[in-house]
Amino acid sequence: GKFYKRRILFTNVSLTFNNFKILDLPESITDFFEIVYERPGRMSAGMSVVLEITFMPKINEDIISELSFLTGTGPLTIPLVCLTQKVAPSVSTDVIRFDNIVMGERVTFPLKIGNNGAKSTMYYFVDPATGQRIPPRESLEATSSPSPRNASPKRPDASVVEDEEEEPEEIVYMKTEEELIKQSEAVGEACLEYPEGLSELQYSTIGSIGSYSETIHNITFAPLSPGRFKEERILQFDGTDETIKITIVATSIKLPIYVAEPIVDLRCCVYGKLYRKKVVIKNRGKISFKVHVKPPPELKDFVEFNPDMGFIQPDVDFEMQMKFRPTEDILAKCGKYAIPGLEVIAVPMLVHVPEQALPVYYTLFARLTTGKVSFDQAMVDFKDCYVTQSYRKVIRMKNESRLPQKYGFVNLPKDVEVQPNDGFGALLPKQEKEIFVIMKPQAAVSRDFDLTVQTTMNLQSSVRLKCQGLESPLKLDRTVLKLSSCCPGDKICHSVFATNTTSSNQTFEFAVPEPAKSYLRITPNVESLEPGETVRLEIEFSPPESIGKENEKAGEVEEEKKAAEEGSGDGEVEVGGEGEVKEGEGEEK
C-alpha cells in the first residue's frame, strides 16, 4: 500500500558518443516497478540522465533481481533488491562472566542487543527448562540496593499529625538464652536477604529495540553469599523465530573483613565492675581496609572501644580493646535484646567498613549479676547486756550473686565477736549461711553501730547492732582461782570477796558444778547483801582418801595388762590335734 522511490544518475563516462536502452524486467515483478526518465537520445561524453524508479509492493515477498541496460559499449546491470521488513537480532556476547565478586557488591555487565532488520521488535527472556517467558520484574534502577548501608529509615506517613504522640510498642522478651542469641544474629542475617522478587542475578526480563539500532541491557550480579552461580537464558524476539541463547557464569567470595569471634562472650559480669575484652578483626583480602566501631544506642553508656578506628593490613589481625562497665539500668536500656528475669543480654554490634559493601556484625553476650550480700534482718538489738557477760544472736547472710565470693567482717570493735572462723569464710552462688554475732560489753554504756562485711568483689554490706551495757549487781574481787596441788585427804581453802554494787539489796546463790566429782564447797553459798556491803566467800577443795586407793588399783591393773602383752610375744601358740592349746617356749612342737 506504500510507494517507494529511488533516483539513479546514469552518466556516459566514455570518451565518445553513447546511448542506452532499458530492457524489460521479468514478468513476475514487472507490474511492481515503474521507471520514468527523459530520453536523452544520443549522449555525448560526460552527459547524465536521471532515472526515477517507483516500487509498488503488492505481495509480502522478497524481490531480488537486476535492472538490465543495453548500451553502445555493451550490456550493463544494476542489482534490484526489495526486501520485506524483518527482525535480524544479534548480541555482543553469548557468555557473560562475573569473576570473584565480593559479597554485597553490585557489578553490572552492559549486554548489547542489536537489530539489523527494518522492523522494530520486543524481546523477552525465556527459561530454557520450562520454555516459558520469565515474568516481568521491576526495573533494576527502581529497586533498592540489598546493602543495609544504603537503606533509608522509615518515615511516618505525611497524613499523620506531627504533634500526635505515638504509642510505645510493647516489648516482647525472649524466654531462653538461645532465642536471645538467635534474635541478635538475625540482625546481621537480615543484611543477607534479598528484597522480594530479587536474587543474586538482577535484570529486566523484557525490552524493546528499534530498526537498524542497538540497545544496552544491563545485567547485574549482586551476591549475598559466597559460591558459584550459573544461569542459562534464551532471548526470544517478536516477528522472528530466531532465538539467542545466553549463559551467565558468576562467582562470589566472602567479605574480606570479619570478626574472629561472632559471639563475644563476657560470661558473668557484676554491676558496677569494669571488664575488658579484646575484639579481633581479621582481613582476608588483598588490600588494607579502614574499620570504625561505635557502640549501639543500647550500650552507648556502658561500652567503650580503644582504639575505635584503624586500618587493617592484609592477613593481619587488628585488636580493639573493649571496655564494658554495666549498671543496674542496662537491662531496661537494652530493651528486646535482654531478658530481665534471667539478667542476660545479647546485643548486635556493628563494625563499619566504608570500603566494604556489607557491614560486619557480631554479638555481645553477657550474664549480669549483683555482687551484694544481704542479711535477713536490718538490725540486731541485744537490749540490756551485763558487763563481763557474753550474748549471742544468730543472723542469716545470703550471697545474692551468681558468683562465689569470700567475705570477712572487718573493723570489729573489741566488744564484738563474729563466728564461725572469726567472721571469715566463703559463700557459693545464692548460698545462705548462719552467722553468730557475740556481744561482750566492756562498759555500762549504750552501743549503736554498724557491723560491716566486705567481700572479694570489694563491696560492703552492713547490719546495725544495738545494746545497752549494764554493770553486774554482784562484783567479785577475782574471777579466776588457781589452786595448788593437793593430796587425797587434805584440803585447800581460798577466799573471794563479793560486793553489792547496786543501791538495793541483792541475794545471791552459788551453784557448785557437780559437787560429787569436783570436791568443791563454797561457804556461804546463799547470802543477802545490802547496798555497798561486802562478804567473804570461802572456797574449799578437799579430795577424799579413797581417790588414792582407786588410783593405785587402777595403776596395778594397767601394769598387769602390759606384762601380759609382753609375755604373749615371747612364745608361740600351737593348736593340737585334739583342740588343745599349748604354749611353746620358742620352738614349735
C-alpha positions in Angstrom: 0.0 0.0 0.0 3.0 2.3 0.1 5.2 3.7 -2.7 9.0 3.7 -2.5 11.1 5.8 -4.9 14.7 5.8 -5.8 16.7 8.0 -8.2 19.6 6.8 -10.3 22.0 9.1 -12.0 23.1 7.5 -15.3 26.3 9.1 -16.8 28.2 8.5 -20.0 31.8 8.1 -18.8 33.2 7.1 -22.2 35.1 9.5 -24.4 32.7 9.4 -27.3 29.0 9.4 -28.0 26.9 6.7 -26.4 23.3 5.6 -25.9 21.4 3.1 -23.8 18.2 1.1 -23.7 16.3 -0.3 -20.6 15.5 -4.0 -21.1 12.3 -5.4 -19.7 12.0 -6.7 -16.2 11.0 -10.3 -15.5 7.2 -10.8 -15.9 6.8 -11.8 -12.2 7.9 -8.4 -11.0 7.3 -6.0 -14.0 4.0 -4.9 -12.5 5.6 -3.7 -9.3 8.0 -1.2 -10.8 7.7 2.0 -12.9 10.7 3.7 -14.4 10.4 7.3 -15.5 13.2 9.4 -17.3 13.7 11.9 -20.1 15.0 10.2 -23.1 18.3 11.9 -23.9 18.8 10.3 -27.3 22.4 10.3 -28.3 24.5 11.1 -25.2 27.8 12.9 -25.6 30.7 12.2 -23.4 30.0 13.2 -19.7 26.3 13.6 -20.2 24.0 12.3 -17.4 20.3 11.4 -17.1 18.2 10.8 -14.0 16.2 7.6 -13.8 13.3 7.6 -11.2 12.2 4.1 -10.2 9.0 3.7 -8.2 8.3 0.4 -6.3 4.7 -0.5 -5.6 4.7 -3.7 -3.4 1.7 -6.0 -3.9 2.9 -9.2 -2.2 4.8 -9.8 1.0 7.8 -11.4 -0.5 11.4 -10.5 -1.1 12.4 -9.4 -4.6 15.9 -9.9 -5.7 16.6 -9.2 -9.4 18.5 -7.0 -11.8 17.8 -3.9 -13.9 19.4 -4.5 -17.2 20.7 -1.9 -19.7 21.9 -2.2 -23.3 24.4 0.5 -24.2 26.6 1.2 -27.2 29.6 -0.1 -25.4 27.9 -3.3 -24.1 25.4 -4.6 -21.6 25.0 -3.2 -18.0 23.1 -4.4 -15.0 22.1 -2.8 -11.7 21.0 -5.0 -8.7 17.4 -4.6 -7.8 16.7 -5.8 -4.2 13.4 -5.2 -2.4 13.1 -7.0 0.9 10.2 -7.3 3.3 10.6 -5.8 6.9 12.4 -8.3 9.1 14.0 -8.6 12.5 17.7 -9.5 12.5 18.8 -9.8 16.1 22.3 -10.1 17.5 24.1 -9.8 20.8 27.6 -8.6 21.7 28.4 -11.9 23.5 26.6 -15.1 24.4 28.6 -15.8 27.6 28.6 -13.2 30.5 31.1 -13.7 33.2 31.4 -12.2 36.7 34.6 -13.3 38.4 35.4 -13.1 42.2 32.8 -10.5 43.2 32.8 -9.7 46.9 29.6 -10.3 48.8 27.4 -7.3 48.8 29.0 -5.6 45.8 27.0 -4.8 42.7 28.6 -5.3 39.3 26.7 -4.6 36.1 27.5 -6.0 32.6 26.2 -4.0 29.6 24.9 -6.5 27.1 24.5 -5.0 23.7 21.4 -6.3 21.8 21.3 -5.2 18.1 18.7 -5.3 15.4 19.9 -5.3 11.8 16.4 -5.5 10.3 14.0 -2.8 9.3 11.4 -3.9 11.8 11.4 -2.8 15.5 10.7 -5.6 18.0 10.2 -6.6 21.6 12.5 -9.2 23.2 11.9 -11.5 26.2 14.0 -13.7 28.4 12.8 -17.3 28.4 13.6 -20.1 30.8 15.0 -23.0 28.7 13.9 -25.6 31.3 10.3 -24.7 31.0 10.2 -22.8 27.7 8.1 -20.1 29.4 8.8 -16.4 29.4 10.1 -15.1 32.8 7.5 -12.7 34.3 8.5 -9.1 34.1 10.4 -7.6 37.0 10.8 -4.1 38.3 13.4 -2.0 36.7 16.8 -2.6 38.3 17.2 1.1 38.9 13.9 1.2 40.7 14.8 -1.5 43.2 16.7 -0.7 46.3 20.2 -2.0 47.0 20.3 -5.1 49.2 23.1 -3.5 51.2 21.8 -2.0 54.5 24.1 0.9 54.4 22.0 2.3 51.5 18.7 1.7 53.2 16.8 4.7 54.4 15.0 4.8 57.7 11.2 4.6 57.6 9.4 7.8 57.7 6.0 8.4 59.1 3.1 9.0 56.7 2.6 12.6 55.9 -1.0 12.3 56.8 -0.1 11.7 60.4 -0.1 14.8 62.6 3.4 15.6 63.8 2.2 16.6 67.3 0.4 13.4 67.8 2.3 11.2 70.2 3.0 7.6 69.1 2.1 4.9 71.5 5.2 2.9 72.6 5.4 -0.6 71.2 5.1 -3.4 73.7 8.4 -5.2 74.0 8.3 -9.0 73.6 11.1 -10.6 75.5 12.7 -13.9 74.6 12.4 -16.7 77.0 15.8 -18.5 76.7 19.4 -17.5 76.1 19.4 -19.5 72.8 16.4 -17.5 71.4 18.1 -14.2 72.5 21.3 -15.0 70.7 19.4 -16.0 67.5 17.5 -12.7 67.7 20.8 -10.8 67.8 22.3 -12.8 64.9 19.1 -12.2 62.9 20.1 -8.5 62.7 23.2 -9.4 60.7 21.5 -12.1 58.7 18.8 -9.6 57.6 21.6 -7.9 55.5 22.0 -11.1 53.6 18.4 -11.3 52.5 17.2 -10.1 49.1 14.1 -7.9 48.6 11.1 -9.8 47.4 11.4 -10.7 43.8 15.2 -10.3 43.5 18.1 -12.8 43.5 21.8 -12.6 43.0 21.3 -12.0 39.2 19.2 -9.0 38.6 18.0 -7.8 35.2 14.8 -6.8 33.4 13.2 -9.7 31.6 11.7 -7.6 28.8 12.8 -4.9 26.4 12.4 -3.2 23.0 14.7 -2.4 20.2 14.2 -0.2 17.0 15.1 -1.0 13.4 18.7 -0.8 12.5 19.7 0.0 16.1 21.1 -1.5 19.2 20.3 -1.2 22.9 22.1 -1.7 26.2 20.5 -4.3 28.5 22.1 -4.2 32.0 22.6 -7.5 33.9 23.7 -7.0 37.5 25.3 -9.5 39.8 24.7 -8.7 43.5 25.7 -11.7 45.6 24.9 -12.0 49.3 26.5 -15.4 49.8 29.8 -16.9 48.5 29.7 -19.5 45.8 29.4 -20.2 42.0 26.3 -19.3 40.1 25.3 -20.3 36.6 22.1 -19.3 34.7 21.1 -20.0 31.1 18.5 -17.9 29.3 17.1 -17.7 25.8 16.3 -14.3 24.1 13.1 -14.5 22.2 12.1 -11.8 19.7 8.7 -10.8 18.3 8.4 -11.0 14.5 11.0 -13.8 14.0 11.6 -17.4 15.0 15.3 -16.8 15.6 16.4 -17.1 19.3 19.7 -16.4 21.0 21.0 -18.5 24.0 22.8 -16.6 26.7 24.9 -18.1 29.6 25.6 -16.2 32.7 28.5 -17.5 34.9 29.4 -15.8 38.2 31.5 -16.4 41.3 31.4 -14.6 44.6 33.8 -14.6 47.5 33.4 -13.9 51.3 33.7 -10.5 52.9 37.4 -9.5 53.4 36.8 -8.0 56.9 35.2 -10.2 59.6 35.3 -10.7 63.4 37.2 -13.7 64.7 34.6 -14.4 67.4 31.0 -14.0 66.1 29.8 -14.1 69.7 31.9 -12.2 72.2 31.0 -13.9 75.5 31.8 -11.9 78.6 30.4 -14.6 80.8 29.1 -13.4 84.1 29.6 -9.7 84.9 28.9 -7.8 88.1 27.1 -4.5 88.1 29.5 -1.6 88.6 32.7 -3.5 87.7 34.9 -2.9 84.7 35.6 -5.7 82.3 37.9 -5.7 79.3 37.8 -7.9 76.2 39.9 -8.0 73.0 37.8 -7.9 69.8 40.0 -9.3 67.0 39.1 -8.2 63.5 40.7 -10.0 60.5 41.4 -9.1 56.9 41.5 -11.9 54.3 41.6 -9.5 51.4 44.5 -8.3 49.4 44.3 -4.6 50.3 44.1 -2.7 53.5 40.7 -1.6 54.9 39.6 1.1 57.2 37.3 0.0 60.1 35.3 2.0 62.6 33.4 0.7 65.6 30.8 2.5 67.6 28.6 1.2 70.4 24.9 0.8 69.5 22.4 3.1 71.2 21.5 0.4 73.7 25.1 0.3 75.0 26.5 3.8 74.5 26.7 4.4 78.2 28.3 1.0 79.0 30.8 0.2 76.2 33.9 1.9 75.0 36.5 0.9 72.4 40.1 1.8 72.3 41.0 2.5 69.5 37.7 2.9 67.8 39.2 3.3 64.3 42.1 1.7 62.4 43.4 0.3 59.2 43.8 -3.4 58.8 46.5 -4.7 56.6 46.1 -8.0 54.6 46.5 -11.2 56.7 47.0 -9.1 59.8 44.9 -9.2 63.0 43.6 -5.9 64.3 42.8 -5.9 68.1 40.4 -3.4 69.7 40.1 -3.2 73.4 36.5 -3.2 74.5 35.6 -1.8 78.0 32.3 -3.0 79.5 31.0 -1.4 82.7 27.3 -2.5 83.3 25.0 -0.8 85.7 21.6 -1.9 87.0 19.7 0.0 84.4 21.4 -1.7 81.5 18.5 -4.3 81.2 15.9 -1.6 80.7 18.0 0.2 78.0 18.7 -2.9 76.1 15.0 -3.5 75.6 14.2 -6.6 73.5 17.9 -7.6 73.5 17.7 -8.5 77.2 15.8 -11.0 79.4 15.2 -9.1 82.7 14.2 -12.2 84.6 17.4 -14.0 83.7 19.6 -10.9 83.7 21.1 -11.8 80.3 21.8 -9.5 77.3 22.7 -10.3 73.7 23.2 -7.1 71.7 24.2 -6.9 68.0 27.4 -4.9 67.5 28.4 -3.2 64.2 31.8 -2.9 62.6 31.5 -0.3 59.9 33.8 -0.8 56.9 33.5 2.2 54.5 35.1 0.4 51.5 33.1 -2.8 52.0 29.5 -3.1 50.7 28.2 -5.0 53.7 28.8 -4.2 57.4 30.1 -6.7 59.8 28.0 -7.8 62.8 28.9 -9.7 65.9 27.0 -10.3 69.2 27.9 -9.1 72.7 26.7 -11.7 75.1 26.9 -11.3 78.9 25.2 -12.7 82.0 24.7 -10.0 84.6 24.6 -10.2 88.4 24.9 -8.2 91.5 27.8 -8.6 94.0 25.8 -7.8 97.1 25.5 -9.8 100.3 22.2 -9.4 102.2 21.1 -10.1 105.8 17.7 -11.5 106.9 17.4 -8.5 109.3 18.5 -4.9 109.1 19.1 -4.5 112.9 20.1 -6.8 115.7 19.1 -5.5 119.2 20.8 -7.2 122.2 18.9 -4.9 124.6 20.3 -5.0 128.1 23.7 -6.7 128.5 25.7 -7.0 131.7 29.4 -6.1 131.6 31.7 -9.2 131.6 29.0 -11.4 130.1 28.6 -12.6 126.5 25.4 -12.6 124.5 24.9 -14.3 121.2 22.5 -13.6 118.3 22.0 -15.6 115.0 21.6 -13.8 111.7 21.4 -15.3 108.2 23.6 -14.0 105.4 22.9 -14.7 101.8 25.0 -14.3 98.7 22.8 -12.6 96.1 25.4 -13.0 93.3 25.7 -15.8 90.7 29.4 -15.9 91.5 31.0 -17.4 94.6 32.8 -14.9 96.8 34.8 -14.7 100.0 33.8 -12.5 102.9 35.1 -11.1 106.1 33.7 -8.9 108.9 36.2 -6.1 109.2 36.9 -3.3 111.7 35.2 -5.2 114.6 35.2 -3.4 117.9 36.7 -5.1 121.0 33.3 -6.0 122.5 32.0 -7.8 119.3 33.0 -11.2 118.0 31.7 -13.0 114.9 31.8 -16.7 114.4 32.4 -19.1 112.8 36.1 -18.8 111.6 36.4 -15.4 113.3 34.0 -13.8 110.8 35.8 -15.1 107.6 34.5 -17.6 105.0 33.2 -18.2 101.6 29.7 -18.2 100.0 28.6 -20.2 97.0 26.2 -18.6 94.5 22.8 -17.9 96.2 24.0 -19.7 99.3 22.7 -18.8 102.8 24.8 -19.2 106.0 24.2 -18.7 109.7 26.4 -16.1 111.4 26.8 -15.9 115.2 27.2 -12.3 116.5 28.6 -12.3 120.1 28.3 -9.1 122.1 30.7 -8.7 125.1 30.1 -5.2 126.6 33.2 -3.7 128.2 31.4 -0.8 129.9 27.9 0.2 131.0 27.2 2.4 128.0 24.8 2.4 125.1 26.2 0.9 121.9 24.7 1.6 118.4 27.0 0.9 115.4 27.1 -0.9 112.0 28.6 -4.4 111.6 30.3 -4.3 108.2 31.2 -7.3 106.0 33.4 -6.9 102.9 33.6 -9.3 100.0 36.3 -10.1 97.5 34.3 -8.0 95.0 35.3 -5.0 97.1 31.6 -4.4 98.1 30.4 -3.8 101.6 27.2 -4.6 103.4 26.3 -3.8 106.9 23.8 -4.7 109.7 23.0 -2.4 112.6 23.8 -3.6 116.2 22.4 -2.1 119.3 22.9 -2.9 123.0 22.7 -1.3 126.4 25.6 -2.1 128.7 24.8 -2.6 132.4 27.1 -3.1 135.5 26.8 -6.5 137.2 24.9 -6.3 140.6 27.5 -8.5 142.3 31.2 -7.8 141.9 33.9 -10.3 142.7 37.4 -9.2 143.5 38.7 -12.0 141.2 37.2 -14.2 138.5 39.9 -16.9 138.2 41.3 -19.1 141.0 44.3 -21.2 140.6 44.6 -23.9 143.4 47.8 -25.7 144.2 48.2 -29.5 144.1 46.6 -31.4 146.9 47.0 -34.9 148.3 43.9 -37.1 148.8 42.5 -36.5 152.3 43.9 -32.9 152.5 42.1 -29.7 151.8 42.9 -26.2 150.4 40.9 -23.1 151.2 40.9 -19.7 149.3 38.9 -16.6 150.0 37.0 -14.4 147.5 35.2 -11.1 148.4 31.8 -10.3 146.8 30.4 -6.7 146.9 26.9 -5.4 146.1 27.4 -2.6 143.6 23.8 -1.6 143.4 21.6 0.7 145.5 19.3 -2.1 146.6 19.5 -5.4 148.5 20.8 -8.3 146.4 20.5 -12.0 147.2 22.9 -14.5 145.6 23.4 -18.2 145.4 26.5 -20.1 144.2 25.8 -23.4 142.5 28.9 -25.7 142.6 29.2 -27.7 139.4 29.0 -31.5 140.1 29.9 -31.4 143.8 30.5 -35.2 144.0 33.2 -35.0 141.3 34.7 -31.6 141.8 35.0 -31.9 145.6 34.4 -28.1 145.8 32.4 -26.3 148.5 31.6 -22.6 148.8 30.7 -21.1 152.2 28.3 -19.4 152.3 26.6 -20.3 149.1 23.5 -18.2 149.8 23.6 -14.7 151.2 21.8 -11.4 151.1 23.8 -8.1 150.8 22.8 -4.6 151.5 23.8 -1.8 149.1 27.6 -1.5 149.1 28.1 -4.4 151.6 30.9 -6.9 151.0 31.1 -10.5 152.2 33.9 -13.0 152.3 33.4 -16.3 150.5 35.5 -19.4 151.3 36.1 -21.9 148.6 37.4 -25.3 149.8 38.8 -28.1 147.8 39.1 -31.5 149.7 39.5 -34.7 147.7 38.8 -37.9 149.8 41.4 -40.6 150.6 39.6 -43.2 148.6 40.7 -41.4 145.4 44.3 -42.5 146.2 43.4 -46.2 146.6 41.3 -46.3 143.5 44.2 -44.7 141.6 46.6 -47.4 143.0 44.3 -50.2 141.9 43.9 -48.7 138.5 47.7 -48.5 138.2 48.2 -52.1 139.1 45.7 -53.3 136.6 47.4 -51.4 133.9 50.8 -52.9 134.8 49.4 -56.4 134.7 47.9 -55.8 131.2 51.2 -54.5 129.9 53.1 -57.6 131.4 50.6 -60.0 129.8 51.0 -58.3 126.4 54.8 -58.6 126.7 54.6 -62.3 127.8 52.4 -63.3 124.9 55.1 -62.0 122.5 57.9 -64.3 123.9 56.3 -67.7 123.0 54.2 -69.3 120.2 50.9 -71.0 120.4 50.3 -74.4 118.8 46.9 -75.9 118.2 47.0 -79.7 118.9 45.1 -82.4 117.1 42.6 -82.7 119.9 41.9 -79.0 120.0 44.2 -78.2 123.0 46.2 -75.1 123.0 49.8 -75.5 124.2 52.3 -72.8 124.9 55.6 -73.0 123.3 59.0 -71.9 124.6 60.3 -70.5 121.4 60.2 -73.8 119.3 57.4 -75.4 117.5 56.4 -78.9 118.9 
